[in-house]
Amino acid sequence: MSELVTKSESTKAESTPSRVSQSQRELMLKRMEQNPQRFQQMVIEESMQLIRETLKQGKLSAEFTEKLWQLLLANNELSVALQRYLWRIPLKQKRAFVQALDTHLSGRYPMFKGLSVGWPGSNNIPPYVRPAEERNKDFDLVSQGYLGYMGLGYSLREVELFVWLEVIRDKQCEDRPCEIGVPQCDRNGNPAEENDGGCPVKIHIPQVLNLMGEGRFKAAFELVRDANPLPNVTGRVCPQELQCQGVCTHNDRPIEIGQLEWFLPQRERELSNGEPPKPADINPWVAATKPPVAIVGSGPSGLINAYLLAKAGYPVTVFEAFHVLGGVLRYGIPEFRLPNQLIDDVVEKIKALGGRFVANYIVGKTATLEDLKRAGFTRIFVGTGAGLPRFMNVPGEHLLNIMSANEFLTRVNLMHANEPDYETPMPDMDGKEVMIIGGGNTAMDAARTACRLGANVTIVYRRTQQEMPARVEEQHHALEEGVVLKELRSPCEFNGDKNHTLASAKLDVMALGEPDASGRRRPQSTGEFELMKVDFAIMALGNSSNPIVKDANPDLNTSKWGTLLLNKGSQETSLSGVYSGGDATRGGSTAIKAAGDGQAAAREIMGQLDFNTKEVEGLVAQASRYTDIGQAAPKIVKRRQLTDEIVEFTITSPLIAQSAKAGQFVRVLADEKGELIPLTLADWDAEAGTIELVIQGLGTSSKLINQMQEGDCFEAIAGPLGQASHVVKHPDNQSVIFTAGGVGLPAVYPIMRAHLEIGNKVTLISGFRSQTHSFWTAEGDKVENLRAAYPEQLEVVYASNDGTLGIEGFVTNPLEERLIQHREANDANAEQTIAEVITIGPPMMMRAVSDQTLGYEVPCVASLNSIMVDATGMCGACMVPVMENGKLIRKHACIDGPEINSHVIDWDKFLPRFNQFKPQERQSQIAHKLIEE
C-alpha cells in the first residue's frame, strides 16, 4: 500500500501550492501514534481513491497491477479492505482488473492466461484436477479443488485469491435461484412440490458469496457450517450442476459453488493444521436437560441429523450396521472422489459435541425400533439408505465374476481388498475386460475403480451418453481416464466357460423411442445382437429398498417400492416419534438431498419434544446405559479347543444374545485388516450376555481367529442376521430329521433344541470324518445333555467316514434307511412319517441330502452361509440361484435365508461360488505362513 500512497501523495503535492510544514508533519505523526486505526483508514481511503480513478481509466499498467496484486497478497486489514472494495465496484471496472491480471501476471500465474476472454460469464479459474495419466493408477483425490494449486507451489493466500476471483464473478441475483431454486409447475400447471435447483440443505449461498467477496472467509465458513456440518463432504459429491449451479444465471460457466463450499472447511483445516475439534463446554449426556434421540445409520442424513441435534444439546446415539462409520459415503464412494478423512472429521465433530456411536448394530435384527424406544430414546431418525442392489435377471447371471457395484465398491472402499495387507479377497482384474452396466454415478465409480485395478473397462449403457444420469464431471473424468462407453447396448445373456466363469456377453442393440416418465427417451430393442468378450461384469443398476427395518416393524407404512412413507409435510413416518429421510424414503437419490432430509427431521424433532426434568433425566440415564452396552467390545471370555482345527468361543455380546433366534448367524471381523465372514450362532445366553461360536480353521481368516485367546477382542461382531429357522409344531406321528456334517452340528444344535422345546420329535444324524474330528458327543457335552433332557423325543445317530464313531459312512446312509421307512409307512398308512429334513454342513453333503430327499418327496431345507460381505443384503454377494415356476431367479442367503428350500436350488450353478476366491485364499495362507507354497 505504501507505494500507492506515495504515488497518491506525489500526485496531490503536484496540485497543491504549498507543502506541509514541519509542525504539521509532527502533528500528523503524533496523531498517527495516538490513533493508528484512524490514520490507517485515511491511508486506505487515499489509496482507494487512487485505485478508483485508475480503474475508471479502464486500462491498468503493469506496475500498477503488480503493486495492487502485492497489496492483495499481504493478507492484512488493508488487503481485506481492498478485496471488499474490488468486490463492490461496477462490472466494467472488474473486467479492467481481470484484463490486467491476464495481461501482466499470466507469466507467473498460467491460470490467468486468457481469463479475461468471456469473463465473467464464460470463463473462470477452474479448480485443480490431476492429469488423467497420473491419477488413473492410484486412489488419491482426483479433483483437488482450489487448494490443489498449493501442490504446484502456490501459497494459501494465493489460492484464497484464486477463489476470490471466482467469487467476484457472482451477479448477486436478487431472486437467489442458487439458494431457493426456480419454481416449477407440474403437467397440469399446478406449482410443483419442489423447485428446480437450489440448495437442499438451505445454505444461504448469496450471503456466503458476499462474505467471501469481502475477503471474510472464516465468517463465510461459519455461515455454511451452521446450515450444513458436512460441507467438505457434500461439496464434493453433491450434483451441483442439477442444484445450485444448475440454475446459476451464468449459463455457460456457472459459479463453482460446490468447490467454494468445500474450499472453506478445507481452508480452516489448513490453518488449524488438522487439529481435532475441541469438546463442547457442556456434554448433553451429562447435562441431561433434553431427551435422547437415536439415529439409525451414519450416512449423510444420519450424520447431519446427529450433528444438529447434538449441537442443540440433545444426547444422541448413532447406530451403524457396519464396523466403521459413514454409510454410503464410506462404502459407496471411492477415495479418489471423497477421502475417508473427511468422513472421520465429521464424526469427530459430532463426538466433540457429545454425540455417541454404536457400530455393528443392525436395526431390525439387533433390535427393533420399539426396542430403542424402550431403551429410552423418545425419538428415532431412520437413515438406513436404499439397500438391495438390482440385477437384470437374464440368463447366465449366476456365473462367477458377475457382481453388484455395491459388492465391488464395498470390497475396495470399505474392506480395502485392493491393498495386499488386507484379507478381503478381490478377483484379479489386471489386464482383464470389465463391463460396467449402468449410467449413474455408481457406474462411474465402479468403472473408475476397476480402471485403477488395471482393467480394460467398458461402460455398457442402454441409452446414449446424453441421457446418462451420472454427473457430467464424473463422465468426463471417466472417459479421460481411459474408460470406454458403449452406447445403446444392453446385456441380454451371459455366457460362461467350463468352470462356470463369465466369458462373454450377448448384447441387445437398442434404439431410442418416445420419452418415458423420467423424460428420457425409452430404449427399445432393434432385434440385432452382438457378442462381447467379458471377464468381469459389474451391475450398477440402482438399489431397491432393504426389507429388514420394515419387516421387523410391520406398523411402518411403505410404498409399493418398499420405501418408508412419510406424513404429509413432515419427515415423520406412520410410527409416532419415528422420522426418516434420504434413500430410505426417496429410493435412490443424492447425498445432498439425504442431508437436507436429515436437517429437516432434526428441526422437526427439536420442535416436538416436551418432557419434565425428572422424565428427561431418567430417559437419558436409560439411553446412556443402553449405549454403553452397545459400545462394549466383543471379548472372548471362554475358549475351548474341540479338535485340532475346531475351537469353541464364548464371547461377550449382550445385544445379540438378547435377540438371537435359532438358525441365525453373525457377521464377524477378527481384526481391522481382516475379512468379514458369516458364522452361525451355536448358542447364546441372554442373561449372561454371551454368544457361542464354533469355528473350523480352513481359510486364513478362520485359522487366524482360532489363534485368539481368552481376553482377546474381536474387531466387530454384528447380528443376529438372516431369518430365524421356521420352527412349528408337527403332529406326533411326524419327526424332523437333521443331517449335520462337521461344523454343521453347531448350526443344527439351536434349531434342534427349538423343535424339542415345542414338543417335536427329532432325529439327529451327525457325521464326522473320524472320532478324532468329533465334538460335543461325549457324555456331559451338548448333544448328550440334550438327549438326556429329551429322551423320548430325540434320537441321535453318529456316522464317521472311517467307522471310528457310530455308523461307517456318510450321513446319507442312515438317512436313506429312514426315508425308506417313511415311504413304507406312508404306503401302509402307518403313523410314523418325516415332517421335513434340515441339512447343514459341507455344500456337497447338503446337495446329496437334497437329491436324496427329492426322490422320496420329503421336504428339505438347506442352511446356506454363502460368500458374503455385508450380510444384510446390501452387497448381493450371497446369491443363490433357484428355480421358481420354471424360471431361474436369485435369492440371497442373508435376506431370504439362510434356510432355503433345497429342492429349488440349482446346485450345479450354486456350488462353484464356494471356489470363487480359492486362488486368492491360497496366496493369503502362504503369505501368513499357514501353509507351504
N, C-alpha and C positions, 0 to 999 in steps of 0.2 A: 504494500500500500504506500510505502514511503516514496517510491519512485513516482507513483501517480500523484501523490501530494506535492512533491517537488515541482512536477510539471504544472500542477494547478496553481501553486504559489507563484511560479515564474510568469505564468500567463496573467495572473492577477496583478503582479507587480508592473508588468508592461503597460497595463491600462490604468495604473494608479499614479497620480502626480507626485506623491511623496512616499518615502519608505517609512517603515515602522521604526520609531525611536528606540533608543536603548532602554529607557524607562518602561516603555510599552512592552518591549520584549520580555523584560524581567517580570513585569506584572503578569504577562501571559504564562510564563514558566511557573510562577508561583501559583496561579490558578490551576494550572495543569496538575501540580503536585497535590493541591488541596482537593481537586475533583477530577481525577483522571478519566472517569467514565464520561463526564460531560465533554472533556476535550476529545476523547476518542470518538464520541458521537459527532463532534464538529468535523473531525478528520474524515469520518465516514461520509458525512453529508457533502463535504467538499469533493471527495473522490467520486461519489455517486453522480454529482452534478457534471463532473468532467466525463465520466463514462456515458452518462445520458446524452450529453452533447455529441460525443464521438459516435455513439450508436446511431444517432439520428442522421449522421452523415452517410450511413449505410455501408461504408467500407472501412474495415479496420486494418491498420498497418501490422506488419509482422512484429514490430517492437511492442506495440500496444497489446496485441493478442498474447504474446509471450508473458508480459507483465501481468495481464489480467488472469491468465491461467495460473501463474505462480501464486497470485493472491488467493485464488480458489483452493490451491493445493495446501496452503498454510494451515488449514484446518483449525482456525481460531474464530473468535467472535466476529472479526472483520470478514472472514470467509463466509460465515453463515449469513451475515447481513448482505453480502454481495449475492449469494445464492438467492436469498429472499427477493432482492431487487430484480435480478435477472428473471426470476420466476414470474414476476408481475408485469414485466414490460410488454408492449404490444408484439404481436406475432412477427411483424415486419422486422423489428429490431432483433428478435430472437433469431430470425433467419440470417441476419447480418452476422450475428455472433457465431452461429454454426458454420456459415460460409468461411469465416476467418479461421476456425478450427480446421476445417477441411483444407484450406489453402496453405496455412502456415505451420500446422502441427502434425499433419498426417505422416511426416517423415518419422516422427517419434512414436506416433500412435497410428498404426496402419488401419485400425478400425474407423478412423476419421476420414479415410480416403473415399471420396465420393459421397460422404454422408449428406452433404447439402443438396444433392440431386433428389428432388421429390420430397424433401423434408418439409413438414413433419409427417405427412400422411402416408408416404410410400417408402420411407427409408428410415432406418434406425441402426443403433449399435446392437447387434444380436448378442445373446448370452453365448458363452464359450462352450462349444461342443467338440469333444475329442475326435480326431480324424478316424474315419471308419477302419482303415487298415491297421490302426493302432489298437482300437477298442474291441474289435470283434474276436479277440483271442483271450480276453480277460473279463472279469466281473466287476471291474472298477466303474465308477459312475461315468455315464456317457455324457449327459448334459450337465455340465458342472456349473451352469448358471454364470452370473457375472463374477462371482468370486473365483471362478475358474481362471480368470485372467491373472490372478496372483501367481498361478503356477507358471506363467510366462514371464514373471519378473516384475509385474506392476504392483505397486503398493496398495494397501487397503484404501487409502484416501483417493488414489487414482480410480480405483474400482467404484468407490462411492460416487465419484463424479461421472463415471460412465452410466451408472444407474440414474443419477440426477438428470443427465442428458436424455435418458429415456423418458423420465417423468415430465420434463418440460415440453414434451410433445402433446401432453394432455390438453383437451379443449375445455375441461371443467363444465361439462354439459349440465344444464340446469335440471333436466328430467332424469338424470342419474341412471341411464339404462344398464350400465355395468353393475350397478348395485341391485336395482329392483327389477330389472328386465323390461321387456316390452309387452304390454297387454296383448293377448291373443283372443280370437273368437273360435268357437267350435264350428262344425259344419252347419249348424242351424243359426249361426250368428250370435249366439249367446257367449258372454265372457267365459273364457276357459279358466279352470281352477288354478293353473299355474301360468305365470308369464313366460314368455320366451326369453331365455338367457337369465342374466342376473346372478346373484351370489346366494347359493343355498344356505350358507351359514351367516348371512346377513352382515358381512363385513362392510363398513362404511367406506367404500372404495374411493369416492371423490375426496373425502376428508383425509384418507391415508395419503393419497397422491398430493394433496395440498401441503401436508406436513413434510413430505419428502421433498417437494419442490422448494420449500423454505429451508431445507437442509436439516430438518429436525427428525432425523432417522429414528432415534430412540422413542420419541413420542409417537411416531407412526407405528413402530413395532408394538408399543403398549396398546394402541387402539386396535390393532389386528388381534393381538393376544386376548384382549377382553372378549372378543367375539368368537375367536377360534384358537384353541390351545394347540392345534396341530398344523400351523401354517407351513412349517418346513416339510410336512408330510403331504397335506392336501395340495399345496402349491406345486408339488411335483407330479401328482397322479390325477389331479382334477382335470377334466376335459374343458379347459378354459375356452377353447375355440367354440364350444357349444354354450358356455355360460357367460362369464363377464366379457371375455374378448369377442364372443360371437355376436354381440350387439354393439360393439365399440363403433363409434361413428367414423373412425379411421378404417375404412373398409379394406384398403389394400394391405396395410400393415398395422393391425391393432396394437394398442399399448400392451407391452409384455407384463400384464397384471399378475399372472401366475408366477413368473420369475421374480417380480418385485416382492410378491408375498413371501416367498421362501428365502429371498435375499435377506430380509430384515432379521429373522431369527438366527440365520447363519452368521450375519454380521455381529450380532450380540454374542454368539458363541465364540467368534474370533476374538472379540475384545476381552471376553472373560477367560480365555484360554481353556474353554470347555469345563470350567468349574461346575460341580453339581449344584442344583438349586438349594437354597437354604431352607431348612424346615420351617413350617408355619409357626407363628408365635403360639397359637392355640391349636392343639390336636383335637379334632372333632370327637374322637373316641373318648378322650379324657374329659373334655368339656361336657359331653353328653347333654347338650341343650336342644338337639334336633334328632328326630328318629332316624334309624339306619335304613339305608337303601341298598338293595342287591342289584348288581349289573351283571347280566349273563352274556358273556362274550367280550373279548378285548379287541375287537376290530374298531374301525373308525367311529361307528355310532356309539359303541360302549365306552371308548376312551374319552370322547368329548363329553358324554353324559357324566362319567365319573369325575372328570376334571371340574366341570361347572358345579356339580353338587358338592364336591369336597371343598372347593373354593368358597362356597356359600355356607360352609360349616356343617355339612351333613356327613355323618360317618358312612362311608361307602366301602363295600367289598365287591371286587370284580371277580367273577368266577369264569375261568377259561378252560376249555376242553383239552388244549394241548399243554405241553410241559414248558413252553415259552410263550410269551405274550405278544399280541399284535394281530391275531386273527389272520384275515386275508392279506393284510398289509405285510405280514411276515411270510406266510407260506405261498401266497399267490403272486407276489410282485418281486422280480429279481433285484438283486442288489445294484445292478448297473442302472436301475431306474430309481430305486428307493433304498438307500443304505439302512441296514438294521440299526445303526447307531441312532438314527433319528427317531425310530420307534422307541428305543431304550430311553431316549431323552424325555419323551412324553410320559412314559411310565414313571421315570424318576420324579418328574414334576408332580404327578398325582400322588406318589408316595410322600413327597415333601409336604403336601397339603394334608397328609394323614390318611390317604386312601390305602386300602389293603387289597392284596391279590391272593386268590386261591387257584392254583393251576391244577390240571388233571381232574377237573370237575365237570362232569357231563350232565347238564340239567335234562331231566327226563330219564336218566339212568342212575347216576349217583344219588339224585334226589329229584323230587318234583317241585313245581312252583309252590305248591301248598306246603311242602316241607320247609321251603325257605321262609314262608310266612310264619310258620310255627316256630322257626328259629329266631324270630324277632324282626325280620325285615318286612316292614309295613308296606313298602312299595318296591316293585321289581321292574327293571327295564330289560327287555329281551332283545339282544342284538346278535343273534346267532348266525346271521348270514343266510345264503341261499341253500347250500348243502349238496345235493346229489348231482354228480355230473351226468350229462345226457350223452347217449350213444346213438348210432344210426340204425341199429337193429337190421343190419344187412348180412347176407351170407358171408361166413369166414371171419366175423368179428371176434370170435373166440380165440383166434390164433395168437401165439406168443408174439411179443413185440408190438402189440396194439394196446395202447393205454390212454387214459384220460389225461388232459392237460393238468388237471388237479393233482393226479398222482405224480406225473413227471415233474411238475414245479415243486411239489412238496418234497420229493426226494432230494432235489437240488437246493431249494431255498431254505427249507426248514431242517432237513437232515444232512445237508452238505455231502451228498453222495458223490459229488464231483471231486471231493478232497480225499486224498489217499489215506489219511489217518482217521477217517470216519467209517463206521461199519455198514451203513445202509448201502445195499447194492444198487448198481445202475448199469444197464446194458452199455457195452462199448459202442459208441456212436462215431468214433473217429473214422472218417472216410466213408461212412455209410449214407445211404439215400433215405432221408427222413421226410415224411409227408406230414404237414400240419393241416388239419381240416377245420376250417372256420375263418372268420374275418374280423373278429373282435380284438380287443386289447389283449385278452388272454392268449389268443392265437399268435399275436405279435410277440408276447413274452416267451411263449413256448418256442417259437421259431428262432428268436434271437439267442435263447438259451442253448438250443440244440446246435446252433451255429458255433457258439463258444466251446462246445464239446467236440468240435471238429467235423460235424456232419455237413453233408450237402443238403440244404434244406429247400423244400418247395412247399409253398402255401397253396393249397387247392381250395378254391372258393367258387361257389355255385353262381354267384353274380359277378359283376365287374368291380374293379378297384373303386370306381366312383361310388358304388353302393356299400362299400365296406364300413361297418360301424366303428372300426378302430380309429383312434386318434390319428389325424393326418401326420403329426410329428412322428408317431411310432411307426407308421407305414414307411415314411421317408427314411427313418433310421434303419429299419429292417432291410429295405432294398439297398441302401448304401453299404450295408454290412455283408451283402452277397446273397441274401435270401431271394429266391425266385418266386414269382407269383404266376400261378396257372389259373387264369380266369375261366368262368363258365364251364366248370368241371365239378362233378360230384361223384365220389366213390359209390358204386352200387354192388360191388362184390370184392372180397379179399381172397387171394389165393396163397396157399402155403406149400412148404416142401414136405419131405417125408418125416421131418422132425416136428411137424405142426408149427413151424415158424413162418411168419409172414415173408412172402417172396415177391408178390406183385399185387396190383390193384386194378380192377376194371373200372374205368371212369365213364360216367354218363356225360355226353356232351350236351350242354344246356344252351338255351336262348332265353332272352328276357321278354316277358309278356306284359300284360297290364299291371299297374301298381296294385299292391296288396294293402292290407290295413295299416302297415307301417309307412306307406307312401313310397316304398321302393318297388321297382318293377319285379314281378314274380318270375322266378326261374322256372323254365319248363323244359322237359326232355325233348331233344330233337330226334331221338331214336338212333343216334350214332354213338359209337363207343370207341374208346382207345385203351390200350394196356400200358401201365406204367410200372417200372421196376421200383419196388419199395422194400427197404429193410426194416423200417420202423414207421408206424402211423400213430399220430397223437391227435386225439379228438378234443377240439376246443369249441364245443357246440353250445356252451352255456350250462346252466345248472337248474335243476328242479329243487323244490323245497324238501329239506330233510324232515322226515316224519317223526323224529324222536320226541321233540317237545310237544307237538300236538297229540301224538298217540298217548303220551303219559299224562296229558291234561285234556281230557275229552270235552271239557266245557269251553275250550278255546274255539271260537268261530274262525273258520278258514275258508278261503276261496276255493274254486274248483281246481286251482293250480297248487293248493296246499299252503299258500301264503297266509299269514295271520291278518285277519280283518280288524280294522280299527273303527272306533266310534267316530261319527261324522265330526269333522273339525277338531279332532283330538288325536293324540298318539296312544290313547288308552285302548286296550283290547276289550273283548267281551268279558274278561275276568276283571272284576273290580280291583284296582290297585296294581294291575299288571300293564305295563306300557311296552311299546315296541317300535322299531324303526329299521331303516336300512333294507338290505336284501330280504330279511325275514318277512317284511311286509310288501316290498316293492317287487320281489323277484330279482332278477339280475339287474343291477343298477350301477351307480358310481359311488366311489368313496366319499365324494363331497356331498352328495345327496344323503348318504347314510349319516355323515357328520351333522348335516342340517337336521335330520330327524332326531338324532341324539340330543342336539341342542334344544329343539322344541320340547322334547319329552322332559328334559331337566327343568325347564321353566315351568312346565305344567305340574311336575311333581312338587316343586317348591311352593306352588300356589295352592296346594290342596292338602297339606299335612297339618293336622291340628290335634295335638296331644298335650296333656298337662305334664308338669315337670316330673312327677313321680313315674308316670307311664313311660316317659321318654327314657329316664334313667334305667328302668327295668328292661326296656327293649334293647337299649344299647349294650347293657351287660350281657343279655342273652345272645345277641348277634355277635358280640365280641368272642364269647366262648365258642360259638359255632365256627367262627373264622379261625380261631386258634386250632380247633380240631382239624379243620380242612388244611391248614398250613403245616401240620405235623408231618415230618419226613417218614416215608415207609421204611421202617427199621426192622432188620432181622432179629427176632427175639428167640428163635429156636431153629437149629439146623440139624437134620438127621440124614446120614448117608444111608440110603436104602440099598443101593447096589454100587458097583464100581463106577457106574456112569449116571446114576439117578440119585437126586437129592431132594429131600422134602424140606421146605422152608415154611416157618410160621412168621408172619410179617404184620407189623402194626399198620392197620388201615381201617380206622373205625367207621368212616362214612361208607366205604364199600361193604364192610361187614354188616352194617345195618340194612343195606338194600339188596344184598346178594340173593339170588334165587337159583335153584337147581338148573344146570345147563348153561349158565352164563360164563363169560370169560373176562379177563382183564388185559389191558394193553400195558406192556412192561418195557421200561427203558433202564438198563443196568447202570449206565454212566452217560456223561454228557455227549460222548462221541459214539455211543452205541447205536443199536438198531432197535426200532420199535417192533416188538414181537407179541403175538397173541398167546396167552396161556390160560387154560381152563381152570376155573376155581375148583380146587379139590375139596375144600371145606372152608368154613368160616365160623366165627364165634362173635355174635353181635354184642354180647355182654362184655367180653374181653377186648373187643375192638380189633380182632386179628383175622387174617385170612391165611389159607394154606395153599401153596403152590408146589407141584411136583414136577421137576424139570430133568429131562434126559439130555445129557451133553452130546449133541450130534454135530451142530454147527458152531461157528465161532462164538456167537452171542450166548448160546446156551452153555457152552463149555466155560466161558468166562464168568457167567452167572454162578455156575456151580463151584467156582473157586471162592465165592464170597463166604464170609463167616458171620457168626453171631455178633451183633453190634454194628455191622455194615448197613448202609442205607442205599436203597435204590434211588436212582435219579428221579424216576417217576413211575407210578402205577395208577392207571385210570380205569374206571369201571363202576359197577359191573356192566358189561356190554353184551349185545346180542339179545335175542328173545329167550325168555325162560322156557325150559322144557314144558311141553304140553302134557301135564300130569292130570289125568282124570280117573275116576273110579270105574273099574271094569267089573263086569259080572263075575261072580265067584267061580264060574266054570272056565274063566279065561285067565291066562297068565301073560306077563310081559317078559320077554327074553332079552337079555343084554349080552352082546358079544363084545368083549373088551380085549384089545391087543396091546400088550406092553403098557405104555403110559396112557393108554386109553382108559385104564382102570380108574385113575383119579378123576377123570371126567365122568365116568359112569357112576361113581360112588354116590354123589349127592342126588343124582336123578333117581337111582335105585332106592335110596333112602326115602325120598319123597313119595315114591309109589308105595313103599311099605307102610309109611306113616298113615296113608289114607285107606289101607286095607287091601291093596292089590297083591296078588301072588306074583312072585318074581323068580326067574331063573337067571343066574349069572354064569356065563361061560367066559372064563378069564384065561387068556393064553399068554405064554411067555416063551422065550427061546429055550430056556432051561431053568432049573430050580435056582441056580445062582443068579439069574436075572429076575427072579420073582420078588415081590414085596407085598406087604400088608396081608400076607396069607398065614402068618404064624398065629398060634393061639394068643389071644390078648391084643391082637392088632385089629385094624379097622374092619376088614371083611369078616373075620371070625367073630368079632364082637357084634357085628350086625346080624350074623347068622344066629348067634346066641340070643339076641334080643327078639328075633322074629323066627323062631324055629319052625313054625307051621306054615309060614308064608315064603321063606327064602330057601331056594335050592342053589347050591354053589357047585360048579364043575370047573376043575382046573385042567388045563391042557398045556403041554410043552412040546416043542419040536423034537426033542431027543427022548421024551418019555421019562425024564427025571422028576417031573412033578405031574401027578394026575395022569390023564389020558395022553398017549403019544399022538402027536399030530397037531393039526390046526384046529381053531375053534369051529371051523365048518363041519368037522366030523361029528361032535356031539350035537351040533345044531341040526345036522341032517337027520339024525335019529328022531329028534323032537318034531321036525317038520313032517316026517313020515307018519309019526304017531298022530300028529294034528290032522293029516289028510285021512288017515284011517278012522280017527274019531269022528270026523265030520261025515265020512261016508256011512258010518254006523250010527249017526245021530247021537254019539256019546257026549258026555258032559264036558270033558276037558278039551279046550281049544286054545290057540295062541291069539292073543289080542293084537300084539304087534311085536316087532323086533327092533331094537335100538342098537346100532352098531357104531362103535367109536374106537379108533386105533389107526394103524398104518393104512394109507389110501388103498393099497392093493387088497388088504383084508376087507375093508369096507365094500369094495366093489364085488369081491367074491361073495360076501354075505348078501349083498343086494341082488346079484344074479341068482343066487340060491333061493332066496325067499320069493323072487318074482315067479319062479317056476311053480311054486306052491300057492301062489296068490295070497301071500301073507303080507300085510302092511309092514314096511320097513323104513325107518328114517336113519340118516347118517348125520353125525355131528361133525361139521367141517370147520376147522381153523385153517383156512386157506391163507395164501400170501396176502398180507395186509400192510397198510402204512398207518392210517389214522384209526381204523376200526370203528368209525362212526358213519360210514357211507360216503364221506366226503371225497375220498380218493377213487373209489370204484375199482380198486385193485383186486378185491376178493371175488371176482366174477365166477359164477357157477353156471355153465350152460345147461339149461333144462328144456325139455320138450313139453309144451302145453298146447293142446288142441292141434297137434300136428305141426306146430311152429316152434322153431328154436328161439328161445328168449333167454335173457340173463336174469339171474337172481344174485344177490350179494350175501355172502356168508355172515357179514356183520350186521346187516339190517334185517334180511329175511330169515336168517339162521341164528345160530349155527346149525340147528336141526332142519334138514330139508328132506323131503320125500325122495328116498334113494332111487326109486323106480323111474323117476322122470329125469334124473341126472344123466347127461350124455357123458359117460365116464371116459370114452375114447378122447373126447375133447378136453375134459377136465383134468385128467391125471397128468398130462405134460406140463401143466402150470407149476407143479411141485419141483420141476427141474429147471425152471426158467433162469434162476441165478446160480446154477450149480458151478459154472466156471469161476464166477466171482467168489463164491463161498470157498472153493478150494484154495484160491490165491490168498484169501483172507486168513485161512487157517495156517497156511505156510508162513505168512508174514508174522503171525503170532506164535510161530513155532509149536503149534498144536499138532501138526502132522509134518512128516518129512516130504520134501519136494520130490 
